[in-house]
Amino acid sequence: MKRSNPWSWWAFWIGLLGLVLMPIPLFVGLILGGGLAAIAAILAVIGLFKSRHAGGRGIAPAVVAIVFVLLTYGGISIGGGVIW
């Protein structure tokens, strides 16, 4: 029996990578961080729906991935990845 939700874990790691890459200046962080954050958001939503059917397994990494996505887009909104 599986003990985790792979959709949630993929969302977690991709969201973390997007958050780490977001501060790169000159629009590189905007494209890399923002793109990865969008993918992580989609995977996190899928992971949340899958966790409902898996008895709640994988909710925590999906929620943390959503927090990473919000932090990434919050950083981009104040100039992260765009200005030096």
N, C-alpha and C positions, 0 to 999 in steps of 0.2 A: 504494500500500500504506500502510495506517495505521501510524503509528509509536508510538502511545500507546494507553492503555486509558482511555476516558472514564469508566467506572464508578469507577476508582481516583482519577481527578482530581476527580470530583464528591465522593467520600468525603473526599478531602483538604481541599477548600475548605469543605465543610459542617462537617467536624470542627474546622477552624481557627476558623470562625465560632462554633461552639458553645463552644469554649475561650475565645474572647474575650468572649462574652456571659455566661459562667458567673458572674463575680464581681458582677454587678448584684444589689444587696440586695433584701430583702423578697419573696422567692420568685420574682421575675421571672427572675433568672438560673437558678434551679432549673428552671423551666418551659422557658425558651428554650434555655438551654445543654444541659440534660438531654435535651430533645426532639431537638434537632439532633444531639447526640452519638449518640442511639439510631439515627437515620436514617443517620448517617455510618458506624456500625458495620455496619449491614446492607449499605450500599453497598460498604464495604471488603471484606466477605466475598465479595460477588458479584464485586468486582474481582479478588480473589485467585483465585477459581475461573476467571474469564475469562482471567487472565494465564497460567494453566497451559496453556491451549489456544492462547495467542497467542505462545508462545515466550518467556515470561518478561517480556514488555513490560507495564509498569504495576505491578510488584510494589512498588517503592519508595514511590510515593504511597499505596498501600493500607496498607502497614506503618506509615508515618508517620501516616496517618489513625487507625489503631488506637491508636497512642501518644497522639494528641490525645484520643481517646475515653477512654482510661485516665486521662489527666491531668484531664480534665473531671470524670469521676466521682470521682476522688481528691479534687479540690477541693470537690466537692459533699459528699463524706463528712466533710470537716473543717469544713463550715459555709459554704462558698462559695455565694452565691446565696440564702442563707436568712437569715443574721444580718447585722447592720450592722457 
